[in-house]
Amino acid sequence: MRESTDAFSGRGMLQYLVEVVMALFPTCMVLGGLCGVWAHQEDRLRKRMFVGALLCALAIAIVAAVLRLTTNLFVREYYNLGCLVVALSAEVLWLLKCGRALPERTVARTNAVRWGCFGVLTACLSYALPNLFLYPSAFAVGHDTLFHADVLFRAIGYALGLALSLVGAWVAYGMISGMAQVQARHRVSVWLVLFALWQFIQLFRIVMLRSALMESDSLVEVLLFLLEYEFVPIGILLLTVSYGALRSIVSSRMAVFSGENPAVIRKKKAHAKNRVRWNLSGLVLAILAAFVMTACNWMANRTVELSPPVELAVNGRKIEIRLDTVNDGHLHRFAYTAENGTQMRYIVIRKSESAYGVALDACDICGPSGYYERDGQVVCILCDVVMNIGTIGMPGGCNPVPLAHEITDGKIIIDTAALEAEVHRFE
């Protein structure tokens, strides 16, 4: 049976854009807001501690990424667990000490802001950055060269996601640093509570999966509930950013200015315009990030709908496919039921005047996810890699697993023994 679809050819780009934005954008917005609050403090060590936290997080993340690529000793769950525990502890410290319980400019508050920001910056970036360093290593998966359109699309998606996240941090800093100190602290506190709730869900999942707590049916139900609504706190966070930005824009435009002289009034108007620009940028970025996390995520992960493959009759342990039924240059999918009852799939496509590609609808890298036809190209469903049609039926990369066959008397003849030998790939 011929299979085709008109799926969007930039799916790989969307996948990396979504993954980077979901992993980094909320973190960047919150950390940018924290640094905006930090900017209100008369702390001479602020810049040094910021640079120190950034360098520390980069060093930790690079070591983690290298260990993940080169050894089997690195357990990512335990690494994430440590980062989340430190991050949540620092966030609780910041929230408790930066509330109204303490008067302004006390030593306790200054230290809380200083070390709270340092801890949150270091731990959150250490949690998010390893994936960013690992993503490029997968750009060329399924290809023998970096000079391929799919690799370019993936790199573009990665770069766009990274740029959007970094701009988000910069804009969040501009929004918060331009507010009054009390208002800025209250707004970032709300952001931090929502972000900490999302982190708690990640922490709870790791603890559950790595402990005997999975034996508790009630805790498993709680875990399933939290995982179902895992990104709700992030969605509320983006709504909160948007609502706060919109309120600031309206209040700045409706403000009435007065002063001792025209110079003071002009200064106040310039400050109000600057606030409008920062908050308008924040509103646009929050909406754009929400679009990427929802609509783009749906487009990148939607399932390709394929009609059932055709199961041909077996005649004396031989399957015969007439060439005139598969010589149109399109992908055709067939099925075979193994002796143990396993449903197997295989594909046939005409490659040239006298050559046909005959292979399993599976590969060594992506397993039995299969292939489909898009705009005259054969594409892996799982990783969206475009196959070179001329290499179908040859081993290597993301190519379909070759299936032994012979062509005679205008027919492709496949021995069922060749299919039975590969049944493990579909079990």
Residue pairs with C-beta under 8 A, 6 or more apart in sequence:
1 307
1 308
1 309
1 310
1 332
1 333
1 334
2 328
2 330
2 331
2 332
2 373
3 306
3 307
3 330
3 331
3 332
3 333
3 372
3 373
4 330
4 331
4 372
4 373
4 374
5 304
5 305
5 306
5 372
5 373
5 374
6 374
6 375
7 302
7 304
7 372
7 374
7 379
8 14
8 299
9 374
9 375
10 153
10 157
11 299
11 300
11 384
12 150
12 153
12 154
12 157
12 383
12 384
12 385
13 153
13 154
13 156
13 157
13 160
14 157
14 296
14 299
14 300
15 154
15 157
15 300
15 301
15 384
16 135
16 154
16 155
16 157
16 158
16 161
17 157
17 158
17 160
17 161
17 292
17 296
17 300
18 157
18 161
18 292
18 293
18 296
18 297
18 300
18 301
19 131
19 135
19 161
20 132
20 135
20 157
20 158
20 160
20 161
20 162
20 165
21 161
21 164
21 165
21 289
21 292
21 293
22 231
22 234
22 292
22 293
22 297
23 128
23 131
23 132
24 128
24 132
24 161
24 162
24 165
25 161
25 164
25 165
25 168
25 289
25 292
26 195
26 198
26 234
26 237
26 238
27 124
27 125
27 127
27 128
27 165
27 195
28 165
28 166
28 168
28 169
28 172
29 168
29 169
29 172
29 191
29 237
29 241
29 286
30 120
30 124
30 172
30 188
30 191
30 192
30 195
30 237
31 120
31 121
31 124
31 125
31 169
31 172
32 168
32 169
32 170
32 171
32 172
32 173
32 176
33 172
33 173
33 175
33 176
33 184
33 187
33 188
33 191
33 192
34 94
34 117
34 120
34 121
34 188
34 192
35 50
35 117
35 121
35 169
35 173
35 176
35 177
36 172
36 173
36 174
36 175
36 176
36 177
36 179
36 184
36 188
37 98
37 113
37 117
37 176
37 181
37 184
37 185
37 188
38 46
38 50
38 113
38 114
38 117
39 46
39 173
39 176
39 177
40 177
40 181
40 184
40 185
41 110
41 113
41 114
42 105
43 110
43 113
43 114
45 114
46 114
49 114
49 117
49 118
50 117
50 121
52 118
53 117
53 118
53 121
53 122
53 125
54 121
54 125
56 122
56 126
57 121
57 122
57 123
57 124
57 125
57 126
57 129
58 125
58 129
60 122
60 126
61 125
61 126
61 129
61 130
61 132
61 133
62 133
64 74
64 79
64 126
64 130
65 129
65 130
65 133
65 134
67 73
67 74
68 74
68 76
68 130
68 134
69 134
69 137
76 130
77 206
77 209
77 210
78 210
79 130
80 127
80 202
80 206
81 203
81 206
81 207
81 210
83 123
83 124
83 126
83 127
84 123
84 127
84 199
84 202
84 203
84 206
85 203
86 119
86 122
86 123
87 119
87 120
87 123
87 124
87 127
87 196
87 199
88 196
88 199
88 200
88 203
89 119
90 115
90 116
90 118
90 119
90 120
90 123
91 116
91 120
91 192
91 195
91 196
91 199
92 196
93 112
93 115
93 116
93 119
94 112
94 113
94 116
94 117
94 120
94 192
95 189
95 192
95 193
96 112
97 108
97 109
97 111
97 112
97 113
97 116
98 109
98 112
98 113
98 116
98 185
98 189
99 189
102 108
102 109
102 112
103 109
104 181
120 192
132 162
135 158
136 155
136 158
138 154
139 146
139 151
139 154
139 155
139 158
140 146
140 148
140 151
141 365
141 383
141 385
141 398
142 150
142 365
142 380
142 383
142 385
142 397
142 398
143 150
143 151
143 385
143 397
143 398
144 396
144 397
149 386
150 384
150 385
150 386
161 292
164 285
164 288
164 289
164 292
167 285
168 285
168 289
171 278
171 281
171 282
171 285
172 241
172 282
174 278
174 281
175 244
175 245
175 248
175 278
175 279
175 281
175 282
176 184
176 187
176 188
177 184
178 271
178 274
178 275
178 278
179 187
179 248
179 275
187 244
190 240
191 237
191 240
191 241
194 233
194 234
194 236
194 237
194 240
195 233
195 234
195 237
197 233
198 230
198 231
198 233
198 234
198 237
201 226
201 227
201 230
201 233
204 222
204 223
204 226
205 223
205 226
205 227
207 213
208 214
208 219
208 220
208 223
213 219
214 220
231 293
234 293
235 290
235 293
238 286
238 289
238 290
238 293
239 286
241 282
241 283
241 286
242 282
242 283
242 286
242 287
244 279
245 279
245 280
245 282
245 283
245 286
246 279
246 283
248 275
248 276
248 279
249 275
249 276
249 279
249 280
249 283
252 272
252 273
252 275
252 276
252 279
253 272
253 276
255 268
255 272
257 265
257 268
257 269
257 272
258 265
259 265
259 267
259 268
304 372
304 381
306 333
306 370
306 372
308 335
309 333
309 334
309 335
309 345
309 361
310 332
310 333
310 334
310 335
311 334
311 335
311 336
311 337
312 319
312 320
312 321
312 334
312 336
313 319
314 336
314 416
317 415
317 416
317 417
318 413
318 414
318 415
318 416
319 334
319 336
319 413
319 414
319 415
319 416
319 419
320 411
320 412
320 413
321 334
321 348
321 411
321 412
321 413
321 414
322 410
322 411
323 356
323 407
323 410
323 411
323 412
324 410
325 332
326 332
326 348
326 349
326 350
326 356
326 412
327 350
328 350
329 349
329 350
329 376
330 349
330 373
331 347
331 348
331 349
331 371
331 372
331 373
331 378
332 347
332 348
332 349
333 345
333 346
333 347
333 361
333 370
334 345
334 346
334 347
334 348
335 343
335 344
335 345
335 346
336 343
336 344
336 345
336 346
336 416
336 419
337 343
337 344
338 344
338 419
338 420
338 423
338 426
339 420
340 423
342 423
342 426
342 427
343 426
344 360
344 419
344 422
344 423
344 425
344 426
345 360
345 361
345 362
345 368
345 370
345 426
346 358
346 359
346 360
346 361
346 403
346 414
346 419
347 357
347 358
347 359
347 360
347 361
347 371
347 392
347 400
348 356
348 357
348 358
348 412
349 356
349 357
349 378
349 389
349 392
350 356
350 357
351 357
351 389
351 390
351 392
351 393
352 390
356 393
356 407
356 412
357 389
357 392
357 393
357 400
358 393
358 402
358 403
358 405
358 412
358 414
359 392
359 393
359 399
359 400
359 401
359 402
359 403
360 400
360 401
360 402
360 403
360 422
360 425
361 368
361 370
361 371
361 400
362 368
362 369
362 370
362 400
362 401
362 422
362 425
362 426
363 380
363 398
363 399
363 400
363 401
364 401
365 383
365 397
365 398
366 380
366 381
366 382
366 383
366 398
367 382
367 425
368 425
368 426
369 380
369 381
369 382
370 380
370 381
371 378
371 379
371 380
371 381
371 387
371 400
372 378
372 379
372 381
373 379
377 386
377 387
377 389
378 386
378 387
378 389
378 392
379 385
379 386
379 387
380 387
380 398
383 398
385 398
387 398
387 399
387 400
391 399
392 399
392 400
393 400
393 402
393 403
394 402
395 401
395 402
401 422
401 425
403 414
403 418
403 419
403 422
404 414
404 415
404 418
405 412
405 413
405 414
405 415
405 418
406 412
406 413
407 413
